[in-house]
Amino acid sequence: MYQMSAIQKSDKKHGFIFYFAMFLALLFLSATIFFQSHFYPGTMINGIKVSLLNTASADRKISEAASAYVLTLRERGNGKEMISGTEIGLIPNVDNSSTLLKSEQNKIFWAFSFWQTEALEFGNAFTYDELLLSDKFETLGCMDESRVIRPQNATLRYGNGSYEVIKEINGNLVNKGLLLFYIKNAANNGKGILDLDDKQCYIDPKLRSNSTKVANTKAKVESYLASKIIYQYQDGSETVDSEEISQWIEFDDELNILFNHDKMKQFLKELAAHYNTLGKEREFITASGKKIIVGGGDFGWKVDIKGEVEELAEAVVRCETLYKEPKYLQKGAARGLNDIGTTYIEIDLSRQYLWYFDEGVLVAQGAVVTGNVSSGYKTPDGIYSLKYKIKNAVLKGHNYRVGVSYWMPFNNDIGIHDASWRSQFGRDIYLTRGSHGCVNASFYLAKTLFENVSVGTPVVCYY
């Protein structure tokens, strides 16, 4: 029986390998030629399968996809809106045609592209009409202001002695610029679904109920409620407690604690009525022992509302418990409505007479001449305080300039001074030959007053 020699077997094996190699080379060459004009298996353009298609077939498929394109917007509250390709003039992008895209795959070693996924997926194959897309964007339901729920930060609300955390409201207010960007991107790349939450297209609250800021603010503001400020006055008291404090406390959008100064001022205005005596009528016992009612002028207690608001807010922030007296713009000589005290200057404008009492003791007295009634310079009645005192002053007015040795003003430019040009005082001189409003006194009386009276002393004027 015939048997092949070893040499023959070797030649046959080598021949098989040669022809197989030639087959593979031919196959590779054929595939290379084929893929010069056809897309690789698995190729996607804008999510459209173009595997093994030539560029012309791929262009037709892309064009059909543009015509049938619909973008679904997934909105909050299970809302949905559609944007069709025809509404925005969607067409294939001639600057990014399949021929150009295919040229990126024309590599000699095309087989390696099976492991290079970036070489198999292309985007930006569609383009749109900017004006049509803009018009469609503005008519979207999520752009309708009447349907928009604006986001609200978590906040705090007072009730029953403590603060409750009020959960934030997410709302549905969109970031227009960001949403438009993602819609354009989706249209360019043929994406069919755009989830607004996934792309963070909503403007969300900055402060959530589970944040550290909310917890810390709650703890701080509740510590303020522990404050207790007690104002005592002559016939009672007023206590600032948690219920009152809670009415003053507010929060800004970032949950910073604010004091409502207007509400605090209103509280203090009502409180000040128990302290203020400025301008109020008072009972007054004259030097002759007669009880009269006198009011007006600028003397008396007056609470400094603005300054007290600041001090009160500071006391609350410090969580203090204290008895407090309000801050004053000015003070009387004694507590209560009858705050004139026992040291004062008394001027009876009808009798044209002046007395000065120091702690109830008469120190000086004498006749005076006050404002000329017939000329309209009548000296105003009321309770005032001595503003200052100086020697050797020059008094100026309409058609007069006169020097005096002692000048003691108590009501703007009205004051007590010596009048060396007068030889008589008292009686009814003031009716026709009085002063320009000042209280004219003899040199001796003016000197005695100047040497004994203090700035701030009450000056009681009455008719």
Buried (B, 14 or more C-beta within 10 A) or exposed (E): EEEEEEEEEEEEEEEEEEEEEEEEEEEEEEEBEEBEEBBBEBBBBBBBBBEBBBBEBBBEBBEEBBEEBEBBBBBBEEEEBEBEBEBBBBBBBEEBBBEEBBEEBEBEEBEEBEEEEEBBEBBBBBBBBEEBBEEBBEEBBBBEEEEBEEBBBBBBEBEEEBBEBBEBBBBBBBBBEBBBEBBBBBBBBBBEEBEBEEBEBBBBBBBBBEBEBBEEBBEEBBEBBEBBBEBEBEEEEBEBBBEBBBBBBEBEEEBEBEBEBEBBBBBBEEBBEBBBBBBBEBEBEBBEEEEBEBBBBBBBBBBBBEBBBBBBBEBBBEEEEEEBEBBBBBBBBBBEBBBBBEBBBBBBBEBBBBBBBBEEEEBBBBBBBBBBBEBEBBBBBBBBBBBEBEEEBEBEEEEEEBEBBBBBBBBEEBBBBBBBEBEEBBEEBBEEEBBBBBBBBBBEBBBBBBEEBEEBBBBBBBB
